[in-house]
Structures are given as structure tokens and as C-alpha cells.
């Protein structure tokens, strides 16, 4: 916390933009994973030396946890936005999956996949805080998709008696599959086709 005296802050003003620096840190972790990303990598990515990084954000793990929480929140926002799109369920699910593919492949076709799936799964096996962030993100997204599926049942797009929680799990599993296949370098066109197929599978035969 910056100490104040006489209403004026002490210390030199920041010579970096925190959001820009964290975006560079996120991209470094996203590309290489937590373990394979060194402090030198983070320093080079941000243009900040190690002491400046520590002073601003903490150690490497603190940096990772910050970016992980940010990406989990971003996924929740994206799912919330998709859930609220106009149109029928299949239109919404196609937009949701195709939008995810765009992120997973990236503008430069670097096929980095999903930040959480690509980086947190390995760390979650031995880091309880990472595991809880990952589980909380999955719970939130399951709930958001479940709410949209429940609406589809109420509006007659899905059969009465549909197990909404199980179908939300299937929908999320399809999303994770797209992330993994993207990370493996599957072509964008194929991923788009699978995204549309996933939407059709989740919706099933629509009720007339």
C-alpha cells in the first residue's frame, strides 16, 4: 500500500501500465505454461526487470494466480454474454462455441487453446489454490449454461424432463474438447465444424 503524508503519496510514480504488463504476463504463461515460463521470460515480455515485477505484482506464482483469476472472470463474462444472446438455443450455442474457437486459435493462428485448461490443469494437481479457482470457474460456467438450458426447456426447445445439470456438463465437456484440440493444432475449419456439431448435439432434435 502506498504510504501518504500530508495528503501526498510518497515514492516514484509508476512507469508501467499494470493492465498491459499483466496481459503480457498472461500471454507468456498461456503460450508456455506456468512451469516452463521463467522469470526472465516474464521480464522480457513486460519490459520490467525482476525487482520491478516483484514490487508491482509479487513472485511468479502470485503473477500466475492474478492472471488465472482474471481469465476465469473473463470466461464467466463471455459465458454470461453468450447466455443472453437473442435467438434460439442452437443459435446461442453455435455462437458460444465459435466464439471460443476464435479465442483458442488466436488472430495469428498460434493455437494456444484455453488459458485455464492449458495451464491450470497441471498446476491443480499440487496447488490447492489453483485447483479451487479452476473448480469455481467450472461451477460458475455450469450454472450459467444450466440456466440457459433450463430456459430452453421452459420454452419448449428441449424436452420436458431434460437433465439440465447433466446436459450442462456435456456442453462444457465439448467446450473443453475444442480447447484441447485447438492446443494440439487442429485446423480452424475443422474446429468450426466441430463447434457447430457440438451445438447440434447439445440441442438435440428441437421440439416443434
C-alpha positions in Angstrom: 0.0 0.0 0.0 1.4 3.5 -0.8 2.0 5.5 2.3 0.8 9.0 2.4 1.9 12.1 4.3 0.2 15.4 4.3 -2.2 14.1 1.6 0.6 13.5 -0.9 1.8 10.0 -2.0 5.4 9.1 -1.5 7.6 7.2 -3.9 8.1 7.4 -7.6 5.1 7.2 -9.9 4.5 4.0 -11.9 6.4 3.9 -15.1 4.4 1.0 -16.5 0.8 0.2 -17.2 -0.4 -2.6 -14.9 -3.0 -3.9 -17.4 -0.6 -4.0 -20.2 2.0 -5.7 -18.1 -0.4 -8.3 -16.8 -1.6 -9.0 -20.4 2.0 -9.7 -21.4 2.4 -12.0 -18.3 -0.8 -13.8 -19.2 0.4 -14.4 -22.8 3.7 -15.8 -21.6 2.0 -18.2 -19.3 -0.6 -19.0 -21.9 2.0 -19.9 -24.5 4.4 -21.9 -22.4 2.5 -22.9 -19.2 3.4 -22.0 -15.6 6.4 -24.2 -15.0 8.1 -23.6 -18.4 7.8 -19.8 -18.1 10.8 -18.3 -16.3 11.2 -15.0 -14.6 13.4 -13.9 -17.4 10.6 -14.7 -19.8 8.2 -12.6 -17.8 10.8 -9.8 -17.5 11.3 -9.8 -21.3 7.6 -9.9 -22.0 6.8 -7.0 -19.8 9.9 -4.9 -20.3 10.2 -4.8 -16.5 13.2 -6.1 -14.5 12.8 -8.7 -11.8 12.8 -6.2 -8.8 10.1 -4.1 -10.5 8.0 -7.2 -11.2 8.2 -8.3 -7.6 7.5 -4.9 -6.3 4.4 -4.5 -8.6 2.9 -8.0 -8.6 4.8 -10.3 -6.2 6.6 -13.5 -7.2 6.0 -15.8 -10.2 3.2 -17.7 -8.5 1.4 -14.5 -7.5 1.6 -13.3 -11.0 0.1 -16.6 -12.3 -2.7 -16.5 -9.7 -3.6 -13.0 -10.7 -3.8 -13.8 -14.4 -5.6 -17.1 -13.7 -8.3 -15.2 -11.7 -8.6 -12.6 -14.5 -9.0 -15.3 -17.1 -11.6 -17.2 -15.0 -13.6 -13.9 -14.6 -13.2 -13.3 -18.4 -14.7 -16.7 -19.2 -17.6 -16.0 -16.8 -18.3 -12.7 -18.6 -18.1 -14.3 -22.0 -20.5 -17.1 -21.0 -22.9 -14.6 -19.4 -22.9 -12.6 -22.7 -23.4 -15.7 -24.8 -26.3 -16.8 -22.5 -28.0 -13.5 -23.1 -27.8 -13.5 -26.9 -31.1 -13.3 -28.8 -32.3 -16.3 -30.7 -32.9 -19.9 -30.1 -30.7 -22.3 -28.2 -28.9 -23.7 -31.2 -28.0 -20.2 -32.4 -26.8 -19.3 -28.9 -24.7 -22.4 -28.5 -23.1 -22.1 -32.0 -22.1 -18.5 -31.2 -20.7 -19.6 -27.9 -18.6 -22.4 -29.3 -17.5 -20.5 -32.4 -16.5 -17.5 -30.3 -14.4 -19.8 -28.1 -12.7 -21.3 -31.1 -11.7 -17.8 -32.2 -10.0 -17.2 -28.9 -8.4 -20.6 -28.8 -6.9 -20.3 -32.3 -6.0 -16.6 -31.9 -5.6 -14.0 -34.6 -2.2 -15.2 -35.6 -3.2 -18.9 -35.6 -0.9 -19.7 -32.6 -3.4 -22.4 -31.4 -2.9 -21.6 -27.7 -6.2 -23.1 -26.6 -7.9 -22.1 -23.3 -5.8 -20.5 -20.6 -7.4 -22.4 -17.8 -7.4 -25.8 -19.5 -3.9 -25.3 -20.9 -2.1 -24.0 -17.8 -4.2 -24.7 -14.7 -4.9 -28.4 -15.0 -1.3 -29.4 -14.5 -0.8 -27.0 -11.6 -4.1 -28.0 -9.9 -2.7 -31.5 -9.1 -0.4 -30.0 -6.4 -1.7 -26.4 -5.8 -4.9 -26.2 -3.8 -5.5 -22.5 -4.7 -5.2 -23.1 -8.4 -7.5 -26.1 -8.0 -10.2 -24.1 -6.2 -10.0 -21.3 -8.9 -10.4 -23.9 -11.6 -13.3 -25.7 -9.8 -15.0 -22.4 -9.1 -14.8 -21.3 -12.7 -16.3 -24.6 -13.8 -19.1 -24.3 -11.3 -20.0 -20.8 -12.5 -20.0 -21.8 -16.2 -22.0 -24.9 -15.5 -24.6 -22.8 -13.7 -24.7 -20.2 -16.5 -25.2 -22.8 -19.2 -27.6 -24.7 -17.0 -29.8 -21.6 -16.6 -29.9 -21.2 -20.4 -30.7 -24.8 -20.9 -33.5 -24.6 -18.3 -34.9 -21.7 -20.2 -34.9 -23.8 -23.4 -36.8 -26.5 -21.6 -39.4 -23.9 -20.4 -39.7 -22.5 -23.9 -40.1 -25.9 -25.5 -36.8 -26.1 -27.3 -35.7 -29.0 -25.1 -38.0 -31.9 -23.9 -39.6 -31.6 -20.6 -37.7 -33.7 -18.0 -34.3 -32.9 -19.6 -31.5 -33.3 -17.0 -30.2 -29.8 -17.3 -27.2 -30.3 -15.0 -26.0 -33.3 -17.0 -26.5 -31.5 -20.3 -24.6 -28.5 -19.0 -21.7 -30.9 -18.2 -21.9 -32.3 -21.7 -21.9 -28.8 -23.1 -18.9 -27.8 -21.0 -17.1 -31.0 -22.0 -17.5 -30.1 -25.6 -16.0 -26.7 -24.9 -13.0 -28.3 -23.2 -12.6 -30.7 -26.1 -12.4 -27.8 -28.5 -9.8 -26.2 -26.3 -7.6 -29.3 -26.2 -7.9 -30.0 -29.9 -7.0 -26.4 -30.7 -3.9 -26.6 -28.5 -3.0 -29.7 -30.4 -3.0 -27.7 -33.6 -6.2 -28.9 -35.3 -7.2 -26.7 -38.2 -9.5 -23.8 -37.6 -12.0 -25.0 -40.2 -12.2 -28.4 -38.5 -12.7 -26.8 -35.1 -15.5 -24.6 -36.5 -17.2 -27.7 -37.9 -16.9 -29.5 -34.6 -18.3 -26.4 -32.8 -21.4 -26.5 -34.9 -21.7 -30.2 -34.3 -21.4 -29.7 -30.6 -24.2 -27.1 -30.6 -26.4 -29.5 -32.5 -25.6 -32.3 -30.1 -26.4 -30.2 -27.1 -29.7 -29.0 -28.6 -30.8 -32.4 -29.9 -33.9 -32.7 -32.0 -35.7 -29.4 -31.3 -39.3 -29.7 -30.2 -41.7 -28.3 -32.8 
